[in-house]
C-alpha cells in the first residue's frame, strides 16, 4: 500500500516529481475553489518548502490548512520535503517542521523537482516504508 498526499503550487515542480514516482497520490488544492482533500487512510505527506525566510512561512498555507483537520493529522505516517539548497539552513525546512509537529519521520528530501536518482530512492524507500 502506498498513499501519498502532496501539495504543488502552480509552478508544478512537486507535481512533476510525484508523476515520476508513478504511485497513487492526491494533490492538495491550490486555490480555495478547488475540491478539498480528506485523508481516509494512512499516508505520507510530500510538501515543498517556501522561501528562505522565517520558519513561519516555510510551510505552504494549503498544507497548514489540510493539517488543521485532526483526522488528516492523525493519519500522516511520514513526510517528504522538496526544497532549494539556495535556502541554506532552511533547505527542506517545511518537512522538518511538519515531521517534528506530528512526531513522524522526515523520510526524504530532494532539490526542487528531483533527479532521476531521487525518484528511484523515494519510490524504493516508500515501498520499504509501507512494507513495515
Legacy VTK file of the C-alpha trace (Angstrom):
# vtk DataFile Version 3.0
C-alpha trace
ASCII
DATASET POLYDATA
POINTS 132 float
0.000 0.000 0.000
1.290 3.430 -0.820
-0.745 6.559 -0.394
0.786 9.936 -0.999
-0.808 13.318 -0.390
1.096 16.263 -1.776
0.982 19.951 -2.443
2.351 21.566 -5.561
1.966 25.223 -6.421
1.192 26.429 -9.920
4.917 26.076 -10.754
4.264 22.330 -10.835
7.717 21.252 -9.626
6.419 18.940 -6.911
3.661 17.666 -9.204
6.239 16.633 -11.827
8.177 14.738 -9.164
5.059 12.900 -7.991
4.144 11.974 -11.567
7.595 10.410 -11.996
7.025 8.266 -8.887
4.020 6.605 -10.539
2.338 5.991 -7.170
-1.253 6.621 -6.064
-1.366 10.265 -4.975
-3.809 13.036 -4.128
-2.947 16.668 -4.743
-3.969 19.270 -2.188
-5.931 22.137 -3.717
-4.032 25.171 -4.951
-6.969 27.563 -4.501
-9.995 27.656 -2.208
-12.182 26.948 -5.231
-10.560 23.536 -5.737
-12.099 20.443 -4.140
-10.560 19.823 -0.674
-8.726 16.588 0.097
-9.611 14.495 3.129
-7.295 11.694 4.239
-9.121 8.382 4.577
-6.161 6.061 5.150
-2.569 6.354 6.364
-0.449 8.467 4.025
2.890 10.162 3.523
2.796 13.922 3.007
5.021 15.485 0.352
5.473 19.255 0.530
7.674 21.942 -0.943
9.400 24.478 1.294
8.712 28.131 0.636
11.435 30.749 0.630
14.487 31.212 2.729
12.655 33.479 5.150
11.293 32.843 8.628
10.100 29.420 9.737
6.533 30.702 9.898
6.449 30.971 6.104
8.230 27.725 5.198
5.108 25.526 5.100
2.625 26.334 2.321
-0.703 27.685 3.606
-2.577 24.931 1.779
-0.611 22.291 3.705
-1.286 24.058 7.004
-4.990 24.191 6.177
-5.053 20.457 5.392
-3.246 19.624 8.632
-5.625 21.717 10.755
-8.097 18.850 10.400
-7.417 16.358 13.218
-8.390 13.395 11.003
-5.772 14.440 8.441
-3.046 14.869 11.063
-3.623 11.514 12.757
-3.277 9.521 9.515
0.079 11.049 8.498
2.872 8.483 8.789
5.809 10.434 7.369
6.926 13.475 5.416
8.898 14.052 2.235
10.214 17.556 1.605
11.239 19.401 -1.513
13.471 22.416 -1.195
16.124 24.579 -2.700
19.710 24.479 -1.463
19.828 28.231 -2.096
17.745 28.486 1.112
20.805 27.370 3.119
19.808 26.140 6.569
16.137 26.451 5.547
16.585 23.722 2.871
13.517 21.435 3.142
12.540 23.209 6.376
8.806 22.641 5.828
9.301 18.888 6.039
11.374 19.148 9.194
8.796 21.383 10.897
5.853 19.157 9.974
7.663 15.957 10.984
8.510 17.444 14.387
4.995 18.772 14.943
3.307 15.473 14.000
6.016 13.273 15.538
6.548 11.342 12.300
9.769 10.713 10.375
11.150 13.040 7.717
11.679 10.276 5.176
13.339 12.025 2.226
14.488 15.413 0.996
15.117 16.454 -2.586
16.017 19.592 -4.505
13.295 21.450 -6.453
11.762 18.758 -8.714
14.261 15.982 -8.018
16.714 13.989 -10.067
16.117 10.516 -11.538
18.138 9.170 -8.582
15.824 11.000 -6.144
12.804 9.438 -7.830
14.297 5.940 -7.552
15.332 6.406 -3.907
11.909 7.734 -2.888
9.984 5.074 -4.821
12.059 2.231 -3.340
12.106 3.818 0.101
8.327 4.215 0.194
7.872 0.580 -0.833
10.043 -0.495 2.112
8.363 2.016 4.451
4.864 0.711 3.697
6.030 -2.922 3.891
6.920 -2.487 7.587
LINES 1 133
132 0 1 2 3 4 5 6 7 8 9 10 11 12 13 14 15 16 17 18 19 20 21 22 23 24 25 26 27 28 29 30 31 32 33 34 35 36 37 38 39 40 41 42 43 44 45 46 47 48 49 50 51 52 53 54 55 56 57 58 59 60 61 62 63 64 65 66 67 68 69 70 71 72 73 74 75 76 77 78 79 80 81 82 83 84 85 86 87 88 89 90 91 92 93 94 95 96 97 98 99 100 101 102 103 104 105 106 107 108 109 110 111 112 113 114 115 116 117 118 119 120 121 122 123 124 125 126 127 128 129 130 131
